[in-house]
Amino acid sequence: IIYVGFHAAHLFSYVIFARTYAAAIERRINRELGTDILVAHRLEEVYFGAPGDPKLVAASLRRPVTMLAAETWHFTVAGAALFGVGTLIGHATVLRVGEPWSFLYVPVVLGWALMNGAYLAWYFIGRRDQRAIERLLLEAYEPETP
């Protein structure tokens, strides 16, 4: 469960990257044409939230009730419940093995889950990489001041 959740978050981070890049290109083309003919980036902002919004994976914290956010909350709650059940079943199994495994199993599994969750929160809410991408695109596609 932890692996699948983390991998899904990784895949969505690439979606954010691609949306950010496409939006910068569309804005530049629109500016060059002098009209807003390309609007996919604006549609995506309405539907998903802006790529620059603070997020918890796919859930925009500025628009927490979009369908994509609801799917993220569902995936998170269902995954956490399945993780809890799996941890309990795993612990019952490891108890038969005895010490030290029975003593270490739950703290190690919970510690690993908390570290993954903390990293994802830091990555998506902190937006460090997202801000770096936005700066680079601003330099590449925004008009130079005369």
LINBELPE-V42172 format. One record per pair of residues at least 4 apart in sequence whose C-alpha atoms are under 6 Angstrom apart, sorted by the first residue. I is the first residue (numbers start at 1). J is the second residue. D is the distance in Angstrom with one decimal. If there is no record, write none. Layout:
i | j | d
I | J | D
I | J | D
//
This chain:
i | j | d
3 | 7 | 6.0
9 | 57 | 5.5
16 | 51 | 5.7
19 | 23 | 6.0
20 | 51 | 5.9
23 | 41 | 5.0
26 | 38 | 5.8
28 | 141 | 6.0
30 | 34 | 5.8
30 | 35 | 5.3
30 | 36 | 5.1
44 | 48 | 5.5
45 | 49 | 4.3
45 | 50 | 4.4
54 | 61 | 5.7
54 | 125 | 4.8
55 | 59 | 5.3
55 | 60 | 4.4
55 | 61 | 5.3
55 | 124 | 5.4
55 | 125 | 5.4
56 | 124 | 5.6
58 | 69 | 5.9
59 | 64 | 5.9
59 | 69 | 3.8
59 | 72 | 5.9
60 | 64 | 5.4
64 | 69 | 5.6
65 | 69 | 5.8
65 | 70 | 5.9
71 | 75 | 6.0
74 | 78 | 5.9
75 | 79 | 5.7
76 | 80 | 6.0
79 | 83 | 5.9
82 | 86 | 6.0
83 | 87 | 6.0
86 | 90 | 5.9
87 | 91 | 5.9
94 | 102 | 5.2
95 | 102 | 4.8
98 | 102 | 5.4
101 | 105 | 5.7
104 | 108 | 6.0
106 | 110 | 5.9
107 | 111 | 5.8
114 | 118 | 5.9
119 | 123 | 6.0
120 | 124 | 6.0
121 | 125 | 5.6
122 | 126 | 5.3
123 | 127 | 5.9
127 | 131 | 6.0
137 | 141 | 5.8
138 | 142 | 5.2
//
